Amino acid sequence: MIIGLDVGGTHTDVVLLGKNGIEREIKVPTDESDLFCSVLSGLEKITANIDPSVIERIVLSTTLITNAVVQNKIPEVGMIVSSGPGIDPEYYRTNRFYYPVAGSIDHRGREIEPIDKNEIERIAWDLKKEGIRYVGVVGKFSVRNPAHEQNIARILGNFFEKVFTGHRISGSLNFPRRIATTYINAAAYPIHKCFFDAVNKSLQKKGLNVPIDILKADGGTMSLDSSSDFPGHAIFSGPAASAMGAMPFAPDNEDCIVLDIGGTTTDIAVLINHVPVLNPVGISIGGYKTLIRSLETHSIAVGGDSAITFDSHNKLKIGPQRMGPAMVYGGPVPTITDALVVLGKIKDCNSDKSYRGIESLALKAGTSAMETASSIFDQACNTILSEIRDMLSRINSKPVYTIHEFMEGYRLSPKKILLIGG
């Protein structure tokens, strides 16, 4: 038997697969402040009265990192960039703690200028004072000669918990994308580490000693242990799981949009005759163009629990923050789910709290609760549809690949949407 476990920002979903398909399926709330309990709860329920010896392996996916990026909640990390002559590396700035430094290697791997050890140590002390625990290091031609990155990493090793070097993250010469990819891996690491530790501790608690794989952004898998050195590959593991899981249900000989609407994000993917479209160069996420090979997926901060507020022009604003569950389920602020309750699209629940939340927005907007709920619903739908159109336009502006082949001259024209989530 195989356990499949997906940890989202709102729910943790677990399935047990046997010879006859899905034997059990469980959904439990995700508590990001206590992932161990969330994962353990799911595992205990899915394996109740099951002999641990029949479990062969576990396959994981998660949207925790995706959610953090789209909500602008990724941790601060340090970035040290060595470029040498040419374009100013400030053009590729990733974050606040970004330091261009002396030292360069040319395109043939020859040292042009040595690194300045004192400069690196000064930066390390500055980052340490700011509470930075993880750092990325990138040299322009480090894939030809990684000596500078390695030396800087050695100096930093005494100051920080983990240092990511660009030449190990990617072997591509694309300097701007290698900077962004290294940054995303460093920033993703603390989130991934919490997930990694929660899974390992939960399995130890359950006495499950089996191989553990995590789905990568391109639909393949890697061992959970390996993922700690390349956490960026797990950024879109949740959206990839949605696309791979949707394959058997897609229409024959047609293009199809896959929409996975969760509590925090909506994940969009595209299938061509059951087969996911691939981005072989690298995904873009949160404005960062990376070298992480991925299925063509796109995540936006629109979900059932997206907080509804007002922008600076006093117009209704959806997300990007999720501040907890919907008010109908005890949350602190009105959400899209509460708008659906008011509109009568969600029944069999106590709607009083949802009405109070939506009415508080309606009072400020000068409309009725029903009109406000309808505006929220329309805005959410229009946002998703607009993102789908933009995504299709981006894909059709370049050669189209699937995980199987290059589709020469192909242009996507989907007529159907496959909707999943919850």
C-alpha positions as semicolon CSV with decimal commas, in nm:
position;residue;x (nm);y (nm);z (nm)
1;M;0,000;0,000;0,000
2;I;0,104;0,359;-0,065
3;I;0,017;0,669;0,137
4;G;-0,029;0,997;-0,049
5;L;-0,015;1,306;0,172
6;D;-0,068;1,668;0,063
7;V;-0,018;1,947;0,316
8;G;-0,198;2,264;0,211
9;G;-0,239;2,593;0,392
10;T;-0,596;2,508;0,492
11;H;-0,626;2,130;0,489
12;T;-0,403;1,824;0,492
13;D;-0,534;1,550;0,262
14;V;-0,428;1,188;0,297
15;V;-0,516;0,887;0,083
16;L;-0,434;0,518;0,115
17;L;-0,383;0,336;-0,215
18;G;-0,413;-0,040;-0,245
19;K;-0,438;-0,290;-0,530
20;N;-0,797;-0,187;-0,595
21;G;-0,732;0,188;-0,596
22;I;-0,819;0,430;-0,316
23;E;-0,888;0,237;0,003
24;R;-0,930;0,540;0,233
25;E;-0,926;0,918;0,214
26;I;-0,897;1,164;0,503
27;K;-0,904;1,544;0,532
28;V;-0,783;1,722;0,846
29;P;-0,725;2,094;0,917
30;T;-0,370;2,224;0,871
31;D;-0,224;2,414;1,165
32;E;0,088;2,583;1,024
33;S;0,203;2,661;1,379
34;D;0,198;2,289;1,458
35;L;0,255;2,092;1,138
36;F;0,360;1,787;1,337
37;C;0,012;1,747;1,487
38;S;-0,155;1,811;1,151
39;V;0,051;1,547;0,972
40;L;0,030;1,300;1,261
41;S;-0,347;1,340;1,281
42;G;-0,382;1,257;0,912
43;L;-0,148;0,959;0,935
44;E;-0,320;0,817;1,244
45;K;-0,660;0,832;1,080
46;I;-0,548;0,688;0,746
47;T;-0,358;0,398;0,906
48;A;-0,608;0,309;1,181
49;N;-0,617;-0,071;1,217
50;I;-0,365;-0,107;0,933
51;D;-0,053;-0,320;0,981
52;P;0,245;-0,081;0,928
53;S;0,433;-0,357;0,743
54;V;0,193;-0,334;0,445
55;I;0,283;0,033;0,382
56;E;0,542;0,031;0,102
57;R;0,615;0,401;0,061
58;I;0,482;0,753;0,111
59;V;0,454;1,024;-0,154
60;L;0,421;1,386;-0,041
61;S;0,321;1,719;-0,189
62;T;0,266;2,060;-0,034
63;T;0,156;2,413;-0,120
64;L;0,305;2,567;0,196
65;I;0,595;2,730;0,009
66;T;0,371;2,838;-0,280
67;N;0,129;2,998;-0,035
68;A;0,409;3,184;0,142
69;V;0,542;3,327;-0,185
70;V;0,206;3,445;-0,324
71;Q;0,115;3,598;0,014
72;N;0,453;3,772;0,041
73;K;0,530;3,582;0,359
74;I;0,864;3,424;0,269
75;P;1,137;3,460;0,533
76;E;1,420;3,709;0,489
77;V;1,749;3,558;0,375
78;G;2,085;3,696;0,272
79;M;2,213;3,705;-0,087
80;I;2,577;3,757;-0,181
81;V;2,641;3,808;-0,552
82;S;2,978;3,822;-0,726
83;S;2,959;3,936;-1,089
84;G;3,266;4,129;-1,199
85;P;3,264;4,349;-1,512
86;G;2,938;4,386;-1,704
87;I;2,581;4,463;-1,604
88;D;2,541;4,596;-1,252
89;P;2,409;4,306;-1,035
90;E;2,177;4,556;-0,866
91;Y;1,951;4,503;-1,168
92;Y;1,890;4,150;-1,037
93;R;1,826;4,246;-0,674
94;T;1,602;3,989;-0,508
95;N;1,542;4,127;-0,162
96;R;1,648;4,368;0,109
97;F;1,961;4,178;0,223
98;Y;2,132;4,163;-0,118
99;Y;2,506;4,232;-0,139
100;P;2,712;4,263;-0,460
101;V;3,074;4,189;-0,364
102;A;3,424;4,203;-0,508
103;G;3,567;3,906;-0,694
104;S;3,508;3,768;-1,043
105;I;3,571;3,471;-1,267
106;D;3,548;3,496;-1,647
107;H;3,351;3,282;-1,890
108;R;3,644;3,040;-1,923
109;G;3,664;2,984;-1,548
110;R;3,974;3,198;-1,491
111;E;3,998;3,421;-1,185
112;I;3,997;3,791;-1,280
113;E;3,963;3,939;-0,932
114;P;3,992;3,755;-0,597
115;I;3,722;3,771;-0,333
116;D;3,776;3,997;-0,035
117;K;3,756;3,783;0,279
118;N;3,722;4,087;0,506
119;E;3,427;4,216;0,300
120;I;3,250;3,879;0,326
121;E;3,305;3,864;0,701
122;R;3,171;4,221;0,746
123;I;2,856;4,127;0,552
124;A;2,823;3,809;0,756
125;W;2,829;4,005;1,080
126;D;2,574;4,254;0,945
127;L;2,340;3,972;0,841
128;K;2,390;3,797;1,173
129;K;2,286;4,114;1,360
130;E;1,966;4,124;1,150
131;G;1,878;3,770;1,255
132;I;1,942;3,616;0,913
133;R;1,996;3,238;0,933
134;Y;2,015;3,132;0,566
135;V;2,218;3,275;0,279
136;G;2,252;3,226;-0,096
137;V;2,580;3,281;-0,283
138;V;2,599;3,328;-0,661
139;G;2,891;3,403;-0,893
140;K;2,835;3,495;-1,258
141;F;3,045;3,212;-1,404
142;S;3,048;2,977;-1,106
143;V;2,924;2,690;-1,327
144;R;3,260;2,714;-1,509
145;N;3,459;2,746;-1,186
146;P;3,285;2,732;-0,846
147;A;3,595;2,826;-0,642
148;H;3,469;3,171;-0,539
149;E;3,126;3,045;-0,434
150;Q;3,286;2,761;-0,240
151;N;3,530;2,995;-0,063
152;I;3,255;3,243;0,028
153;A;3,038;2,955;0,153
154;R;3,325;2,833;0,373
155;I;3,362;3,177;0,529
156;L;2,987;3,203;0,587
157;G;2,961;2,850;0,725
158;N;3,068;2,968;1,069
159;F;2,789;3,226;1,081
160;F;2,476;3,065;0,932
161;E;2,273;2,745;0,954
162;K;2,276;2,678;0,580
163;V;2,437;2,835;0,274
164;F;2,308;2,771;-0,079
165;T;2,553;2,806;-0,370
166;G;2,434;2,887;-0,721
167;H;2,646;2,629;-0,904
168;R;2,486;2,347;-0,701
169;I;2,133;2,485;-0,739
170;S;2,162;2,503;-1,120
171;G;2,424;2,434;-1,386
172;S;2,276;2,693;-1,622
173;L;2,480;2,995;-1,731
174;N;2,174;3,220;-1,705
175;F;2,302;3,454;-1,433
176;P;1,980;3,647;-1,349
177;R;1,772;3,330;-1,327
178;R;2,042;3,154;-1,124
179;I;2,035;3,443;-0,874
180;A;1,654;3,420;-0,847
181;T;1,663;3,040;-0,820
182;T;1,923;3,044;-0,544
183;Y;1,725;3,309;-0,358
184;I;1,400;3,109;-0,384
185;N;1,575;2,796;-0,255
186;A;1,726;2,982;0,041
187;A;1,394;3,151;0,124
188;A;1,199;2,826;0,085
189;Y;1,433;2,629;0,308
190;P;1,298;2,724;0,656
191;I;0,939;2,655;0,545
192;H;1,040;2,328;0,385
193;K;1,243;2,233;0,692
194;C;0,934;2,268;0,916
195;F;0,743;2,046;0,674
196;F;1,036;1,799;0,651
197;D;1,070;1,775;1,031
198;A;0,694;1,737;1,084
199;V;0,674;1,449;0,837
200;N;0,978;1,269;0,977
201;K;0,867;1,304;1,340
202;S;0,513;1,190;1,253
203;L;0,642;0,881;1,075
204;Q;0,873;0,797;1,364
205;K;0,581;0,836;1,604
206;K;0,376;0,596;1,390
207;G;0,662;0,350;1,352
208;L;0,660;0,382;0,973
209;N;1,008;0,320;0,832
210;V;0,946;0,338;0,458
211;P;1,086;0,530;0,158
212;I;0,954;0,887;0,141
213;D;0,934;1,076;-0,188
214;I;0,813;1,428;-0,257
215;L;0,659;1,539;-0,582
216;K;0,867;1,792;-0,773
217;A;0,738;2,087;-0,971
218;D;0,784;1,894;-1,298
219;G;0,570;1,601;-1,184
220;G;0,864;1,373;-1,103
221;T;0,972;1,276;-0,753
222;M;1,278;1,309;-0,535
223;S;1,361;1,164;-0,196
224;L;1,255;1,373;0,101
225;D;1,616;1,379;0,226
226;S;1,740;1,519;-0,108
227;S;1,472;1,785;-0,105
228;S;1,630;1,959;0,193
229;D;1,920;2,068;-0,033
230;F;1,689;2,170;-0,318
231;P;1,367;2,292;-0,153
232;G;1,283;2,508;-0,453
233;H;1,188;2,195;-0,645
234;A;0,902;2,145;-0,397
235;I;0,757;2,495;-0,449
236;F;0,499;2,375;-0,699
237;S;0,468;2,016;-0,574
238;G;0,107;2,083;-0,470
239;P;0,001;2,231;-0,806
240;A;0,191;1,952;-0,983
241;A;-0,003;1,697;-0,778
242;S;-0,328;1,861;-0,891
243;A;-0,226;1,842;-1,257
244;M;-0,104;1,481;-1,234
245;G;-0,413;1,375;-1,040
246;A;-0,643;1,536;-1,296
247;M;-0,497;1,346;-1,592
248;P;-0,738;1,046;-1,586
249;F;-1,043;1,275;-1,567
250;A;-0,954;1,510;-1,852
251;P;-1,143;1,492;-2,183
252;D;-0,999;1,286;-2,470
253;N;-0,822;1,464;-2,755
254;E;-0,886;1,811;-2,610
255;D;-0,708;2,087;-2,424
256;C;-0,830;2,132;-2,069
257;I;-0,776;2,382;-1,788
258;V;-0,730;2,236;-1,440
259;L;-0,841;2,461;-1,154
260;D;-0,759;2,356;-0,799
261;I;-0,929;2,608;-0,570
262;G;-0,809;2,573;-0,213
263;G;-0,836;2,786;0,098
264;T;-0,532;3,004;0,025
265;T;-0,463;2,983;-0,349
266;T;-0,609;2,880;-0,680
267;D;-0,367;2,665;-0,879
268;I;-0,401;2,661;-1,258
269;A;-0,260;2,395;-1,493
270;V;-0,314;2,292;-1,855
271;L;-0,354;1,943;-2,005
272;I;-0,333;1,842;-2,372
273;N;-0,517;1,514;-2,425
274;H;-0,462;1,413;-2,058
275;V;-0,093;1,521;-2,061
276;P;0,038;1,820;-1,859
277;V;0,209;2,108;-2,038
278;L;0,572;2,156;-1,932
279;N;0,789;2,462;-1,880
280;P;1,138;2,323;-1,952
281;V;1,323;2,652;-1,889
282;G;1,192;2,735;-1,542
283;I;0,892;2,862;-1,351
284;S;0,817;3,220;-1,258
285;I;0,675;3,274;-0,912
286;G;0,618;3,591;-0,716
287;G;0,789;3,795;-0,988
288;Y;1,103;3,578;-0,984
289;K;1,206;3,400;-1,304
290;T;1,380;3,079;-1,199
291;L;1,555;2,778;-1,349
292;I;1,328;2,530;-1,173
293;R;1,189;2,297;-1,440
294;S;0,816;2,269;-1,385
295;L;0,479;2,181;-1,522
296;E;0,310;2,492;-1,660
297;T;0,123;2,588;-1,346
298;H;0,028;2,923;-1,202
299;S;-0,080;2,999;-0,846
300;I;-0,275;3,308;-0,745
301;A;-0,370;3,431;-0,399
302;V;-0,742;3,372;-0,441
303;G;-0,892;3,098;-0,226
304;G;-1,192;3,024;-0,014
305;D;-1,029;3,177;0,293
306;S;-0,880;3,485;0,120
307;A;-0,944;3,788;0,340
308;I;-1,175;4,055;0,199
309;T;-1,065;4,413;0,274
310;F;-1,069;4,752;0,104
311;D;-0,786;4,901;-0,099
312;S;-0,666;5,263;-0,085
313;H;-0,944;5,363;-0,327
314;N;-1,211;5,211;-0,101
315;K;-1,274;4,924;-0,343
316;L;-1,319;4,564;-0,233
317;K;-0,991;4,373;-0,233
318;I;-0,949;3,995;-0,231
319;G;-0,638;3,861;-0,056
320;P;-0,355;3,805;-0,088
321;Q;-0,357;3,726;0,284
322;R;-0,531;3,433;0,446
323;M;-0,589;3,529;0,810
324;G;-0,758;3,206;0,915
325;P;-1,073;3,015;0,824
326;A;-1,392;3,181;0,704
327;M;-1,605;3,354;0,968
328;V;-1,872;3,086;0,922
329;Y;-1,614;2,842;1,060
330;G;-1,491;3,068;1,339
331;G;-1,243;3,284;1,150
332;P;-1,163;3,651;1,228
333;V;-1,240;3,829;0,897
334;P;-1,487;3,794;0,609
335;T;-1,374;3,575;0,318
336;I;-1,490;3,451;-0,020
337;T;-1,648;3,153;0,156
338;D;-1,857;3,388;0,369
339;A;-1,977;3,562;0,050
340;L;-2,083;3,222;-0,087
341;V;-2,275;3,152;0,234
342;V;-2,462;3,484;0,205
343;L;-2,545;3,408;-0,159
344;G;-2,688;3,072;-0,056
345;K;-2,428;2,874;-0,250
346;I;-2,313;2,703;0,071
347;K;-2,591;2,557;0,280
348;D;-2,627;2,346;0,595
349;C;-2,425;2,588;0,809
350;N;-2,489;2,863;1,061
351;S;-2,482;3,170;0,837
352;D;-2,509;3,435;1,111
353;K;-2,135;3,497;1,139
354;S;-2,096;3,521;0,760
355;Y;-2,378;3,773;0,739
356;R;-2,222;3,986;1,012
357;G;-1,888;3,986;0,834
358;I;-2,027;4,068;0,490
359;E;-2,262;4,332;0,639
360;S;-1,962;4,508;0,795
361;L;-1,813;4,536;0,445
362;A;-2,147;4,639;0,294
363;L;-2,182;4,921;0,546
364;K;-1,849;5,067;0,439
365;A;-1,924;5,013;0,069
366;G;-2,273;5,165;0,097
367;T;-2,447;4,859;-0,049
368;S;-2,653;4,568;0,079
369;A;-2,495;4,248;0,212
370;M;-2,629;4,057;-0,089
371;E;-2,482;4,307;-0,336
372;T;-2,147;4,303;-0,156
373;A;-2,137;3,921;-0,154
374;S;-2,222;3,916;-0,523
375;S;-1,944;4,167;-0,599
376;I;-1,692;3,953;-0,407
377;F;-1,799;3,639;-0,593
378;D;-1,784;3,812;-0,934
379;Q;-1,445;3,967;-0,860
380;A;-1,299;3,630;-0,753
381;C;-1,430;3,457;-1,066
382;N;-1,314;3,736;-1,298
383;T;-0,969;3,736;-1,139
384;I;-0,931;3,363;-1,195
385;L;-1,055;3,383;-1,556
386;S;-0,823;3,675;-1,629
387;E;-0,526;3,481;-1,493
388;I;-0,621;3,181;-1,709
389;R;-0,629;3,400;-2,022
390;D;-0,292;3,555;-1,936
391;M;-0,140;3,213;-1,871
392;L;-0,265;3,076;-2,205
393;S;-0,128;3,383;-2,383
394;R;0,214;3,330;-2,222
395;I;0,224;2,962;-2,316
396;N;0,110;3,026;-2,675
397;S;0,377;3,295;-2,721
398;K;0,651;3,030;-2,716
399;P;0,703;2,667;-2,823
400;V;0,465;2,431;-2,642
401;Y;0,603;2,128;-2,460
402;T;0,430;1,851;-2,270
403;I;0,600;1,608;-2,036
404;H;0,614;1,369;-2,334
405;E;0,705;1,578;-2,637
406;F;0,759;1,906;-2,816
407;M;0,433;2,013;-2,985
408;E;0,564;2,195;-3,292
409;G;0,332;2,475;-3,404
410;Y;0,070;2,385;-3,143
411;R;-0,156;2,649;-2,991
412;L;-0,368;2,585;-2,685
413;S;-0,742;2,644;-2,716
414;P;-0,915;2,483;-2,417
415;K;-1,294;2,464;-2,414
416;K;-1,333;2,285;-2,080
417;I;-1,235;2,346;-1,718
418;L;-1,175;2,057;-1,478
419;L;-1,251;2,189;-1,129
420;I;-1,107;2,031;-0,816
421;G;-1,027;2,149;-0,464
422;G;-1,183;2,187;-0,125
